[in-house]
């Protein structure tokens, strides 16, 4: 196999100080011969020929006499000094030690110049206070920066580390990092201070408020620290920092790994060009990151830096908004002055679990989001997916660079992959079917004006609309989430939350309507009834959503994706407390309300039927009709959602299957009970939509028998208490309990066969103020042996 050799030319310039008795021409020739060699480093080689070397003498002047005026360490006089040498003078406070200053050479200008004085061995003229709180008024400068951090490190064992002390420490470290240069000694001292604080495992809001500051400070230190080699590292007992300047021309990927660590002891790190097969924590940067390293420079000092960090404690990364706990140490990677996002080739992060995941609990790959929790920072799953996990390790793929970790969800146990896939497919298939049949139901009722005249039908239409939108948003959620657009994901999560609450609110309004129609019956006049229902059904969920968005829009976001579950990349509520309050509590309250109404309605029906059952000869058929009525009510009121409250312990999987099947098919069952099996709907469809022998001529006995809460009919003869209108609303024309809906007509005794009468609806004011055309209404000829002077029992 042929390997193409690539050659490039470089111009190098160096100043050599040579002491020799030789004449200039001879000395120049010897320098050429000494430089005639081949230099190799890794895959690179440099061949220097004598004719390519040019040697010329330069005349350098000494660095002139100079004076340094300092506030904290005194004034110093520097004598004239030869180039490439150092001047030393005694310290003012401790004369046995020296201050030093180098006379360096500027290669480009070929001139000597003074570098900054090094006074690290000199003590301050005045002692620093022996309390961290008293350091508040100390101004940080380059001359006292090292002394201040050394003093803070000295005072830490006796410090209480309460909020005020932590704030002063953070403030002083931030001031020091803002200085022009950070020496290796200064960087090591600062990281030692942070390491000491982290090892205290402070788990309260004090350290919580410092997390973002500490992370940003450590990153800034990494990029400001001065060093001469291609890479440098600072390793403390539980904290490691590595900075590199890779050559973009040969960059083929880079891996940082922690090969050894044991709770603050024996921390070892390593760097290699290929992923680690075994490491406590590792980050592999793919070859595609080469384009972020900037243009190629022959001078290593001008190349972009890559920084890796390892945090061997977890207390710094507490996120109170999550129930999950961090079960790995934290690693981070970044490139200088570059924001890395939406990579086509992901960054691979391998993290060993602190505690073995023996219970197969849910695992989430996360990164530290500085903007979360109102700027305090918190864990976010966007752009990170779990590639593999077992009892000991988790491998994550992320499309950006930052601080990475793995959360272990101990509050819930994962179901196995097989059940998870089956339940997911059931949910998507059920929601798709429900969307189709809900659409058919809406079109049917909207196309046929007679079907939507009464209040029960109007409430049903709103319920179908909310359920249809809920299913549609659910079906598109994963697809929209795949765009990785935070704003889009928040919008989808908000819509899903809104339509879920709206659907349950309309289910609750259905149950309230049943109660008013079947129990209260008389003396229930509600002006603009449907308008008020719409305000409640669509307005209450909007108020809940608005409050959450005002408090913090980051309550919504994307869940953690998983390779084993392709549908898990989901936009939804991310905060557990918000979820339990705004969803679980809301749904549970409506579930209790609807359950109570359901029982009340069934008891009311049974109470009326028990008075006539002795004359019935069709009890078997009546029982089946009663069973169908109960099922119809269950789906209309959303009682099947209650299966989720029983999904615990050994029966968890069983109830999860029931929950997925019945609730995703709720729209289908509504279509069956309120379209397919409803007599008036079938007749109207045959009149308007059928041809040939299936077409039904328009029949004149269209009538309504629904008890509708709203307005009370007027000008009716109430001489007989045993007769009553089957409606509380003058413009009602159909019934949820009529015909083949809940209690189809069977016998006069069991299911109350309804006699028909005609009346002039203009005698009763319509809900919207308009006069309705004459229509048929049904009344119930009650048994004269039963007396209900104040209330009659009706079906709706």
JOCORPE-V837777 format. One record per helix or strand of 3 or more residues. SS is the DSSP state (H for helix, E for strand). FROM is the first residue (numbers start at 1). LEN is the number of residues. If there is no record, write none. Layout:
((SS	FROM	LEN) (SS	FROM	LEN))
//
This chain:
((H	24	12) (E	38	4) (E	44	4) (H	50	3) (E	66	4) (E	75	4) (E	85	6) (E	98	9) (E	111	4) (H	133	5) (H	145	14) (H	163	15) (H	184	16) (H	205	4) (H	211	14) (E	231	5) (E	239	6) (H	248	3) (E	254	7) (E	268	5) (E	281	5) (H	287	7) (H	300	3) (E	306	6) (H	315	3) (E	330	6) (E	347	6) (E	361	9) (E	378	3) (E	384	6) (E	393	6) (E	403	11) (H	417	31) (H	449	4) (H	455	27) (H	486	35) (H	529	23) (H	553	3) (E	556	3) (E	571	3) (H	576	35) (H	613	3) (H	619	18) (H	639	8) (H	649	16) (H	666	11) (H	679	11) (H	692	3) (E	723	3) (E	755	5) (H	761	3) (E	775	7))
//
